[in-house]
């Protein structure tokens, strides 16, 4: 299909130079740009699943920082000596 585009002169010149550097025609460069833009729009329009949110409450026992596995295991051993 033939179509006439009205581009700003500086943009058209830059596009022609860029297409030449890429070994493309200006038409092919414009086609690629349109394809890319439409693909991005399609990807961003897809609905995403909501993030699951846990209703659980709690956390670490008082005094535990959570930065050390050893600290947590020691706490479990003290609270429930036969747990492991």
DAHU-V275281 format. One record per backbone hydrogen bond with DSSP energy under -1.0 kcal/mol. NH is the residue of the N-H (numbers start at 1). CO is the residue of the C=O. Records with the same first field share a line. If there is no record, write none. Layout:
NH: CO / CO
This chain:
12: 8
13: 9
14: 10
15: 11
16: 12
17: 13
18: 14
19: 15
20: 16
21: 17
22: 18
23: 20
24: 19
29: 25
30: 26
31: 27
32: 28
33: 29
34: 30
35: 31
36: 32
37: 33
38: 34
39: 35
40: 36
41: 37
42: 38
43: 39
44: 40
45: 41
64: 61
72: 68
73: 69
74: 70
75: 71
76: 72
77: 73
78: 74
79: 75
80: 76
83: 80
